[in-house]
Amino acid sequence: MFDKLEDLVLRLNEVLNELSEPGVSNDQNRFRKLMKEQSDLTPIVEAYNEYKECKQTIEDSLEMLQEETDEDMRDLLKEELNDSKARVEELENELKILLLPKDPNDDKNVIVEIRAGAGGDEAALFAAEIYRMYVHYAESRRWKVETMECEEIGIGGMKNVSFMVTGQGAYSVLKYESGVHRVQRVPETESGGRIHTSTITVAIMPEAEEVDVQIDMNDCKFDVFRASGNGGQCVNTTDSAVRLTHIPTGIVISCQDEKSQLKNKDKALKVLRAKLYDLECQKAHDAEAEARRSQVGTGDRSEKIRTYNFPQGRVTDHRIKLTLYKLESIMNGDIQEIIDSLIAADQAAKLANMNEN
């Protein structure tokens, strides 16, 4: 591990030297790559430098204790020694986590797709609530949310909704939300007061750049139609809505939120690109099934990951057996505690797997 850390220190110095070269910003691609590499390496090197300082402090304190006779000074040295030893342990764990292989998609924006599952109108109502939960959470992180595709029902529910979340590291945070979300409550339409169980599915897809996925436009069929639902006068009176069908996969995407047909077409292509990229990622996940079993679920759409129980006011994440009795604040977007727990569990599983190997 320490040989690798020394190599990273050298590499950071090389990157900083390259960034200081005159004219480096003239090549924007190279400049961006160097800036990203600097951003990735700096926290690792800083933690390693602190680790070396603490190790040196331990050596110095032990040496001084052998010579020091004043009891007050000895007490101070012992306290410094114990603090440094504790910090060295913490830093060793931090460095192991920092050196874990990074998901190449972690820094990307995401497209979130929510679909109503079992439960009819109640599932559609819950889908709309989960959509609002993610929007509130994104806003709390000062991330931008842009609706891509939405199919509403008359009572305020959503059969499906797709939206893009733009923000630093959005995928690294939201990727654990993929899977089946289950709600248990008495629906407003239920006269007998019985608790019903409904489900929705959430898919988290990293935004794909054109270099990630090449789309053959001959494989795409575009239909235009008049938008329906909310959207204002212009949206509903022009053929601005776009339906994109990707012939090889059968993927169909409808976008009607923009007044411009061209903008709706661009949105549809963004969603298609993300879906095709996600299909490739799913194939890679399946090919590495053994490795995936050692991690917190981040890709299986059929996996039941969480239950929202309204009568008991609790939310349970089944993957890490975490139960929180603050359903109302969670539905208002306060999901950071769940996300932090999932990230910690995933890191612990990866570390355990790395130690086994």
Secondary structure, 3 states (H helix, E strand, C coil): CHHHHHHHHHHHHHHHHHHCCCCHHHCHHHHHHHHHHHHHHHHHHHHHHHHHHHHHHHHHHHHHHHHCCCHHHHHHHHHHHHHHHHHHHHHHHHHHHHCCCCCCCCCCCEEEEEEECCCHHHHHHHHHHHHHHHHHHHHHCCCEEEEEEEEECCCCCEEEEEEEEECCCHHHHHHHHCEEEEEEECCCCCCCCCCEEEEEEEEEEECCCCCCCCCCHHHEEEEEECCCCCCHHHHHHCCCEEEEEECCCCEEEEECCCCCHHHHHHHHHHHHHHHHHHHHHHHHHHHCHHHHHCCCCCCCCCCEEEEEECCCCEEEECCCCEEECCHHHHHCCCCHHHHHHHHHHHHHHHHHHHHHC
